[in-house]
């Protein structure tokens, strides 16, 4: 007897059959009653009853220049489905289309093409509202945080009269959770700002699901407070990209309620760590490249024993996803090389290589992807044509009685801390 598991992969899925006697379980995010509600009701309820602020239609007023900051194509934020609701609120406040612009928060990712913007915000919105890529070089310096991060933010966002941030909520491997103030920092910040803030990832207190006293998250919110965000709309999406939760209002208070939703849904108890963890990064866009797919790998690593194997399905249609990450991986002779280098010279992109190297200190990684085998080997991973072949190799290496755990949505779950 065996159990067949579907692993999201790009725009499709891959299947793997796991012998029942070897399967510890299939761990998925919890479902709850909120997920029975339809998307329209969830979004309208969030906007009608914001947390910590008046409704957006009461905050906005005619004559204001309004910036809406949303995510780039590497994030599963359903911007095209959120923006019409935000624009309706602004219209109700009397704000005309020509006084509104949308900024794609790139962080330090590549710029989006006009076609990609059209897809991200929706053709109807793109036709009537100006949309622009964040430019990390066109910034205004607002100050320095208590932890030494220079706060340099995209000029048009700083100069706006009203700032609205959209985002999706999920666990984040060092900021605790995505969403909230992250739309601004790193979303529309300078390279110096992002590098200094992300350098805090090696501090105690950072990690997935950790929000209280997380120094990196505190630094983000201290920096963003120098700018000010007037309103957020953050959503929870499931593996099919359906909106199953929404919060709106204050950039911190509403975000914290959203984090509670993610914790309630995604912090799971498991009896013990597995010999083999079979994981998917979550499909597109979470596996658009290895730079992004690392987040699923990171979460999967929390479930595997020392000396075990992680089998990751991640398409990585855009390959590495970051030039510095690629350069660090290609220059290293071993994972330990990377870990020693990050201590000498923190560099954004190198931090992602260090995250992967840290996992590889204690577990093997078998990867099914669209990346060439030589590139997979350069990441100190073992390439496989599919997860079934990888599972057979893991059993051969660890023993036929090895116990496996399946995580089809690894980016959305972490073990509960108890």
Beta strands, then each sheet from edge to edge (+ up, - down):
strand 1: 2-9
strand 2: 12-19
strand 3: 23-26
strand 4: 66-71
strand 5: 100-105
strand 6: 130-133
strand 7: 139-144
strand 8: 150-154
strand 9: 162-168
strand 10: 171-172
strand 11: 176-177
strand 12: 231-237
strand 13: 243-249
strand 14: 267-268
strand 15: 274-280
strand 16: 304-313
strand 17: 363-368
strand 18: 382-383
strand 19: 404-407
strand 20: 414-415
sheet 1: 1+ 2-
sheet 2: 3+ 19+ 15+ 16+ 17+ 18+
sheet 3: 6+ 5+ 4+ 9+ 12+ 13-
sheet 4: 7+ 8-
sheet 5: 10+ 11-
sheet 6: 14+ 20+
end
